[in-house]
Amino acid sequence: MLIKRPRGWEIPESQATPEGVWLDRRRLLKGMAAGSMLTGAAALAGCMEEAEADSGKQLAAAPAADPSAGLYPPKTNMKYRGDRPMTAEDLATTYNNFYEFGSHKNIWRASQVLPIRPWTVTFDGMVEEPRSVAIDDLLAAMGPLEQRVYRHRCVEAWSMTVPWAGFPMKRLIEYAKPLGSAKYVVMQTFQNPDIASGQKQYWYPWPYVEGLTIAEATNELAFMATGIYGKPMPAQNGAPIRLVTPWKYGFKCVKSIVRFSFSDQRPVSFWEKLQASEYGFWANVNPEVSHPRWSQATEQPLGQSDRIPTLLYNGYAEYVADLYKGMNNERLFM
Ligand code: MTE
């Protein structure tokens, strides 16, 4: 068990999502032994075989300098300038969730072993034609990068405000050419336990998977981030490409993506597989819907001494509330 001295603004590790799940490991293993998880585990194994084949190739190489460095800093999109004090870069890049490298916040050094070149991104499932593309070719195809300052609200009740660099996800969806019948885009992180030691923790349902509806993915706020603070994305924040959906809890923002699959079936994501009673598909921020183990009414901005109120959809309701009209039977806020 990791022992660390929290800074004033940190919540105790015992309250952090993953630690809760960690503590639930016994229950999970018991469930698996009883067979309740076997269906999910079997489905996951099929998915992992393919992911391992892909990522084995790209993670075999030694880390190389980021050849996209010349694209940064991109111009700021003035529509998304943020309205809160910016989080200090050294906080946002040293206080991270990236379970592939450990189930605690201090993974930034460990994650430096992630080789970010070569890096191949695959588009498959319900698309006109499956294809794999090298990240630098994808960046070239996505056109000019832009900078957007977004708020980020973790389900653990800490938050930050950071300048991401990247491109609208809508552009990537158009590039992928999904079939009209596709309803969801499923995003998957690399899988290589030799490099990411957290992936040896077999009770987690690796690889990390998250999903959005096509309507969410093409909403103007949904962003593919390839950089932060005017520089290429550091490994710990999800190099070379990650999702940013600022109206949702941070666990939706899957890092270091190798695969976008299109489907007409709603995916079950990493945290939902582990603890469906606490983490659902929609995961929209709502101060009035508590996590089963803590309130979501307020949040602790990294580096600040005072907590602040949490806002519905993290303050982005004007952009996204319409996406969820009439969906009263869904657990939209978990
Ligand atoms: N993506 C992967 N692959 N693995 C993870 O553990 N953690 C999620 C999300 N994406 C995670 C991930 C969680 S819980 C949060 S809050 C954000 O990444 C944290 O992003 P940051 O470290 O850049 O602040």
Residues whose N, C-alpha, C, O or C-beta is under 5 A from the ligand:
A	BS01	MTE	A92 Y95 N96 N97 F98 Y99 E100 C154 T189 Y208 Q236 N237 G250 F251 C253 V254 K255
